[in-house]
Amino acid sequence: MIPYGRQDITQADIDSVLEVLRSDFLTQGPKVPAFEHAVAEKVGAKYAVAVNSATSALHVACLALQLGPGDWLWTTPVTFVASANCALYCGAKVDFVDIDERTYNMSPVALEKKLEQAEREGKLPKVVIPVHLCGQPCDMAAIHALAQRYGFKIVEDASHAVGGKYHDEYIGNGRYSDITVFSFHPVKIITTAEGGMAVTNDAVLAERMVLLRSHGVTRDPARMTSLPDGPWYYQQISLGFNYRMTELQAALGLSQLKRLDAYVAKRHVIAALYNKLLKDFPVITPWQHSNGYSGLHLYVIRLRLEQIQRSHREVFESLRAQGIGVNLHYIPVHTQPYYLAMGFAAGDYPESERYYAEAISLPMYAALQEAQVHTVVEAVRHAIEGV
Ligand SMILES: *Cc1c(COP(=O)(O)O)cnc(C)c1O
């Protein structure tokens, strides 16, 4: 089976993790701050807070922005459930903004319309989470301009987009948002096994997230409500969690980070080959806006079903049967049973649902070989033609 995504682990990665295993600290040592510093420097952010997943990063990001009961968070339906669930963790309410038909990212046009209506109804969002689907940056300038006008905060879910760029600058530099979140799950661009990071230029937000990832506990006398009882003393000053990243994970991340640009460049070579080989197929290949450089976490094709004798499901099943580990990113979140029970309904976000009815993620990862790309494309031909 050729999977849709997978990690690439080198001897240097293994050595880096082994060094930690032989050291004094498996957690709360020097590697996590070193990894944070390296990512912040790489993407051009002032502060970085490493946590045990992007899901945790989204949670502490929302809490740092003081999202709570009575507040609204808006995101896109075409994302992993974590981008919406973070609102519910905070006791806030979720709503969705439909996607752009070309980029599959949150549509700034739909966002503006929804904001106009929400303003009339007194239901403006406190936080909006644009998701850089497949690694392609959202139209951040437009979303940021709307944030200025309507007063919401922006958390970029860049789980797909570490190493990607917007207007020639790394995603994560915070020019158009308050916080950016990265995922280091093994299918993503670089990995720490499980892991995530929130980056920001705001010292107050960074400090809040640092507290939240470790029980809301501080050892800094300057932050305490009274003088320390003694050298052992710490104080809990907010309600936090254990969302810490381990030293093993950070060591792996530090080693992987050195290859980030090469990984993204390799993904672009693979995408270019797919684009060329699929040119005359009845499929839509990924449209790329010229203002961005995608992290290319995913390579999604859409079937032109009116030109194909087989159904979306038949093509998908045929690919799996041929040993191609295709996937579908994503089932629109509002159609999940948990969200349907909150009052959402099929038909609420037509562009997202049309996308879901046609999309297939083909294998895309740095270690994918050229010959394997040819194998995948021949399997797509077979799946579509049904012979
Ligand atoms: C993978 C992913 C997440 C969650 O990442 P974890 O590190 O697995 O928690 C969140 N949002 C998007 C868009 C993702 O793809």
The ligand as a Tripos MOL2 file, in Angstrom:
@<TRIPOS>MOLECULE
LIG
   15    15     1     0     0
SMALL
NO_CHARGES

@<TRIPOS>ATOM
      1 C1         -3.8290   17.4210   12.0270 C.3       1 LIG1
      2 C2         -4.6950   18.6160   12.2090 C.ar      1 LIG1
      3 C3         -5.0610   19.0950   13.4620 C.ar      1 LIG1
      4 C4         -4.7390   18.3850   14.7320 C.3       1 LIG1
      5 O1         -3.4050   18.0970   14.8530 O.3       1 LIG1
      6 P1         -2.9020   17.1490   16.0350 P.3       1 LIG1
      7 O2         -1.4650   17.5300   16.1650 O.co2     1 LIG1
      8 O3         -3.0910   15.7480   15.5570 O.co2     1 LIG1
      9 O4         -3.6900   17.4550   17.2470 O.co2     1 LIG1
     10 C5         -5.7930   20.2650   13.5360 C.ar      1 LIG1
     11 N1         -6.1760   20.9180   12.4270 N.ar      1 LIG1
     12 C6         -5.8610   20.4650   11.1950 C.ar      1 LIG1
     13 C7         -6.2980   21.2420    9.9980 C.3       1 LIG1
     14 C8         -5.1300   19.2960   11.0570 C.ar      1 LIG1
     15 O5         -4.8700   18.8220    9.8420 O.3       1 LIG1
@<TRIPOS>BOND
     1     1     2 1
     2     2     3 ar
     3     2    14 ar
     4     3     4 1
     5     3    10 ar
     6     4     5 1
     7     5     6 1
     8     6     7 2
     9     6     8 1
    10     6     9 1
    11    10    11 ar
    12    11    12 ar
    13    12    13 1
    14    12    14 ar
    15    14    15 1
@<TRIPOS>SUBSTRUCTURE
     1 LIG1         1 GROUP 0 **** ****
